[in-house]
Each structure stands twice: as C-alpha cells, then as structure tokens.
C-alpha cells in the first residue's frame, strides 16, 4: 500500500541521516562540501535500500516475511553503508567496520524495543474500531457500503499513525544510542588497536546475533501467516524491550570502559614520563647551578687577568700596546659573552632565558623578556624552571612556523600572587578535545607529546595556582600562570 511505502521512505530518510551524522563523528569527510555529501548520501541510501527491498519482494516474496529475508536485508544494508562510507569518507577500516556493525545492531535490536508498543496500541485500536463501526451501522449514519469504505480509510490512517509513532520512538532511541557512543568513543585521531577493535565489536556482534535469534523466536510461519509470540506469552511484552535496551547499554558500556582504560593508560604513561623528567630536571638543575657558579668565577678571574695584562702592557711595553690592544679587546669581548642578558635573580632561570634567546635568534624570532624570580614566597626553583622552560619551548615551537614571529615573557607580583605570562604568535587553528582544558598537540605521537601544558598545570597546582589560555588579536596566544605565594 501507499502508506507502507511512504512510511518506509520516511524512515529510510531519518535513519540515513542518523547514519551519516554517526559516521561523521568517527571518519573524516573527503574533499567537498558537507551539504552536498549529505544529499548524495541520503539519495543513494534511500534509493539503494528501496530498490533492494523491491528486488527481494519480487524475486523472493516469501523471504521478505521470514528470518532469512531479515538476515539478507541486514547484510545488504550493512554492506551498502560500508560502500557509501568508502566513497564519501576517508577510509579507516577498523572504525568503518565498528560504525556499521554498531549502527545496524542498534537499529535491528530496537525493533524489538518498540514492537511490543505497536502490538499493544494495535490491540487497543482493533476493538475500538470494531465498536465504532458497529455503532455507526446501528445508527445508520451512512449507507453501509459508504460507511465501510470510510471506516476502512479511518482504520488505515490509524494504523499508519500507530506505526509512524512507533518508528519515531525507535528513531529517537537510536539517536540517543548513537549519541552516547559518539560522546564516549575515542576521538577520530586515535588509532584503534586490533585488540581494542575486537573489544568494541564483540558486544555489537552479540547484539546482532541475539537480534536474529529473537526474530526466529518472535515469528513462526503457519500457512504463510505470521503469528506473534506476544499472544502466547504476554510477559514478553515487557521483557523484550528491557532486554533490547540492556543489550544496547552493553555496547555503550563497552565504549565507555574502553575510553576509561585508554585514558588511564595514557595518564600512566604521562606520569612515568613526568617522573623521569622530574629526575632529569633535578639533576640538570644541580649541574647547572655548579656550572653557573664556575662560569661566574671564571668570568671574574678572566676579567682580572685581562685588566692586569692591559696595565702591564701600558706600563712595561708602551711600544707594543697598539699591536696587543686588539687581541686583548677580543679577549674582553669573548669574556663578555659569558654574561647573560637576563638577570632574573636566579641562576637557573637566567640559563633558561639565555637558551631561549639563542633558539629564538637561530629561528629569526623576536624575543623580549621582563622576568624576575620571585623574591618572596616558598617556591621551589625546580617548579619555576619547569613552568618557564615548558612555556617557552611551546611558544618557540609555535612561533617557529610564523614569519617574523615574536615571543614575550614577563612576570610580576600582585599582593600574595605571582604571575608568569608568555605570549607568542602562531598559525593554524587550535583544537580542544572534548573534556580537556588544553589544546590538542598537532604532533603525531600524542602519547609522548603535548605534555608541556600538563606539566605546567601540575606544578601550578602545588601552589594552588591556575593556568589560563586566551587567544587575542586573531593569531596571538596568551598563556598566564598564577601561583599563590606560600610565605612561611
């Protein structure tokens, strides 16, 4: 009937739209506009499934109303969706397979979540329709033939409304199910490992197998007529929807569990890397303090020697002074290079700024610093050096991709608070992963990179501090670290 085809087209359009949006959460679109890709997807999706249904009905009329027809339709829909994905989205086989299997598992099992609802509503409407028909005939509202035709149209309209309502409930539950998976599954940039893909697919495949099993149990064929099992066991009307929703909850739970395991593994790896970094920095701090002390002593001694040589030449070798003067001046300039441009009040932060200036000079980056080590407060030089070193390293890396870029660092105190500000130019667009407070690193190995801001935040937490990021003037990155001075 026309109503059946209309309902099928409407449902296909809605499910096709959900399938596209769901796929879009895990795969990248190929070059092209999203609206055109969506329109192309919907047309092929609706037409393809419609033509397949017509082919099955034409060549296998009995299969359409059997468990084998359900299996064939399910496999055809999954295969067709996979083909559309490979044509419109960037290929990623493990993610594509999970998207297809999880989608069709949800769509198939949700039929049994709403099928009892349709059964109950139609059971209520049947006696009501019969009552209205008998009452209208008893009162002779219309001639019998006209009345039967009108009531038949009313019945068809009522059945259409009931089926449409149940389909909308099914689509709403499917949208919720897909939304939960999209929300908790790992980002598109994460490459699923084989064991992780297997962990995600097992609940989906289980739901598919149970879906097919329920179809066998729910329908029996007797003289080519379907007999619903609901009539034999009414308690199934309640148990079947609950079981269906629990199955989908199992799929969502697997997604949430995998996300938690991966995040825990990444945090553990970051913790180990941070502990190693802490040990290395502490060792480097001690070495740098010793080296800095030696350099200051050597600089002082060399200056004294040069001054003594100048005095000796002037007093004892007046005739050779002109020849030795350039040599001694060159030595003085060499010694002067041992002086650091920044006098922060701490040897370690002097060295960090000195190294940053050298890197900036090599990359052609303008570097300005107005940094002073905090005079008051119980600060560990290690924590300040980690904050300053990571902030400057990130700034120089980002600014290195900008022509004529600039990096600025400054610090100041306001009452009991100590602030460190680092500003730099950058190119491209920053991306924040859902549930995080810092931008995602653009480097490929995300488990070993992107730890700079995390290290800064952990050091700031020791002093009840905060880390704030702001983007101003289009491509200007502002990083502000606030520390609370724990005075004794």
Secondary structure, 3 states (H helix, E strand, C coil): CHHHHHHHHHHHHHHHHHHHHHHHCCCCECCCCHHHHHHHHHHHHHHHHHHHHHHHHHHCCCHHHCHHHHHHHHHHHHHHHHHHHHHHECCCHHHHHHHHHHHHHHHHHHHHHHHHHHHHHHHHHHHHHHHHHHHHHHHCCCCHHHHHHHHHHHHHHHHHHHHHHHHHHHHHHHHHHHHHHHHHCCCCCCCCCHHHHHHHHHHHHHHHHHHHHHHHHHEEEECCEEEEHHHCCCCHHHHHHHHHHHHHHHHHHHHHHHHHHHHHHHHHHHHHHHHHHHHHHHHHHHHHHHHHHHHHHHHHHHHHHHHHHHHHHHHHCHHHHHHHHHHHHHHHHHHHCCCCCCCCCCHHHHHHHHHHHHHHHHHCCEEEEECCCCCCCCCCHHHHHHHHHHHHHHHHHHHCCCCCCEEEEEEEEECCEEEEEEEEECCCCCCECCCCCCECCCCCCCCCCCCHHHHHHHHHHCCCCEEEEEEECCCEEEEEEEEECCCC
